[in-house]
Amino acid sequence: MVESLNAKVDMAVDGTSYMGLTDYGKIMIGDKAFEFYHHRDPRKFIQIPWEEVDYVLASVMFKGKWIPRFALQTKKDGTYTFSAKNPKDVLRAIRIYVSPDHMVQSLGFFDVLKNAFKHMFKKKAS
């Protein structure tokens, strides 16, 4: 069994990790790190210390009514995507440890398409 990095756990909620295949487990937010533990396989876990978290990206839909998933972008290892049963509560708990100016809203579907069309026409014009 793996040992937790946290001395105190603020929140533990059911969640999903989207690293490779979809993994179901528990998301734990504590004083030292963000942790994800798989329900069945104890070898599948993710531990991200708060010092390593660069940005928290939230996918916001319907003007903040629904947050389907969020991601933690680290300084070295890339981006880890998760979803939770209560994503707003999870993001509020993360906000205690990550500066609110490092929590951003990811681009929506139409924003990505708009940027792609702008880039495509910009290339043709030059």
C-alpha positions as CSV (number, residue, x, y, z in Angstrom):
1,M,0.0,0.0,0.0
2,V,1.3,3.5,-0.9
3,E,1.7,6.1,1.8
4,S,-0.2,9.4,1.6
5,L,1.8,12.6,1.4
6,N,-0.9,14.5,3.3
7,A,-0.9,14.9,7.1
8,K,-4.4,16.2,7.1
9,V,-7.1,15.4,4.5
10,D,-9.5,18.3,3.7
11,M,-11.7,16.4,1.2
12,A,-12.1,12.9,-0.1
13,V,-14.5,12.4,-3.0
14,D,-15.2,9.8,-5.7
15,G,-13.4,10.8,-8.9
16,T,-12.2,9.7,-12.3
17,S,-8.7,10.0,-13.8
18,Y,-8.3,10.4,-17.5
19,M,-4.7,9.3,-17.8
20,G,-4.7,6.7,-20.6
21,L,-7.7,4.6,-19.9
22,T,-10.4,5.8,-17.6
23,D,-9.7,4.9,-13.9
24,Y,-12.2,5.2,-11.1
25,G,-11.1,5.9,-7.6
26,K,-10.9,8.5,-4.8
27,I,-9.6,12.0,-5.0
28,M,-8.1,13.3,-1.8
29,I,-7.2,16.9,-1.2
30,G,-4.9,17.6,1.8
31,D,-2.4,20.0,3.2
32,K,0.5,18.7,1.2
33,A,-0.8,17.3,-2.1
34,F,-3.5,16.4,-4.5
35,E,-3.9,12.6,-4.6
36,F,-5.9,10.1,-6.6
37,Y,-6.1,6.4,-5.6
38,H,-7.6,3.7,-7.8
39,H,-10.5,1.7,-6.2
40,R,-9.2,-1.8,-7.1
41,D,-5.5,-1.6,-8.0
42,P,-3.3,-0.1,-5.2
43,R,-0.4,0.3,-7.7
44,K,-2.4,2.9,-9.7
45,F,-2.1,6.2,-7.9
46,I,-1.3,9.8,-8.6
47,Q,0.3,12.1,-6.1
48,I,0.9,15.8,-7.0
49,P,2.5,18.0,-4.4
50,W,1.1,21.6,-4.3
51,E,4.6,23.0,-5.0
52,E,4.5,21.2,-8.4
53,V,1.1,22.5,-9.5
54,D,1.5,25.3,-12.0
55,Y,-2.1,25.8,-13.1
56,V,-5.5,24.4,-12.5
57,L,-7.7,24.3,-15.7
58,A,-11.4,23.9,-15.4
59,S,-13.7,23.1,-18.3
60,V,-16.8,25.2,-17.7
61,M,-20.1,24.7,-19.5
62,F,-23.4,26.6,-19.5
63,K,-21.9,29.7,-17.8
64,G,-20.6,27.9,-14.8
65,K,-23.6,25.6,-14.2
66,W,-21.7,22.5,-15.1
67,I,-18.0,21.6,-14.8
68,P,-17.4,18.2,-16.5
69,R,-13.7,18.0,-15.8
70,F,-10.7,19.8,-14.5
71,A,-6.9,19.4,-15.0
72,L,-3.8,20.1,-13.0
73,Q,-0.9,21.3,-15.1
74,T,2.4,20.6,-13.4
75,K,5.7,22.4,-13.8
76,K,7.6,19.3,-15.0
77,D,5.4,16.3,-15.8
78,G,2.5,17.7,-17.9
79,T,-1.2,17.8,-17.4
80,Y,-3.4,15.4,-15.4
81,T,-7.1,15.4,-16.1
82,F,-9.8,14.4,-13.6
83,S,-13.5,14.6,-13.0
84,A,-15.3,14.4,-9.7
85,K,-18.7,13.9,-8.2
86,N,-18.8,17.4,-6.9
87,P,-16.3,19.4,-9.0
88,K,-17.2,22.8,-7.6
89,D,-16.4,21.7,-4.1
90,V,-13.1,20.1,-5.3
91,L,-12.1,23.3,-7.0
92,R,-13.0,25.3,-3.9
93,A,-10.8,23.0,-1.8
94,I,-7.9,23.3,-4.3
95,R,-8.2,27.1,-4.2
96,I,-7.0,27.1,-0.6
97,Y,-3.6,25.7,-1.7
98,V,-3.3,27.0,-5.3
99,S,-3.4,30.8,-5.9
100,P,-6.7,31.8,-7.5
101,D,-4.8,33.6,-10.3
102,H,-3.4,30.2,-11.3
103,M,-6.9,28.7,-11.7
104,V,-8.1,29.4,-15.2
105,Q,-11.0,28.4,-17.4
106,S,-10.0,26.2,-20.4
107,L,-11.1,27.1,-23.9
108,G,-14.6,26.0,-24.9
109,F,-15.4,24.0,-28.1
110,F,-16.3,27.1,-30.2
111,D,-13.2,29.0,-28.9
112,V,-11.0,26.2,-30.2
113,L,-12.7,26.2,-33.6
114,K,-12.5,30.0,-33.8
115,N,-8.8,30.0,-33.0
116,A,-8.3,27.2,-35.6
117,F,-10.0,29.3,-38.3
118,K,-8.1,32.4,-37.4
119,H,-4.8,30.5,-37.6
120,M,-5.8,28.9,-40.9
121,F,-6.7,32.2,-42.6
122,K,-3.7,34.0,-41.1
123,K,-1.4,31.4,-42.7
124,K,-3.0,31.9,-46.1
125,A,-2.8,35.6,-45.9
126,S,1.0,35.7,-45.2
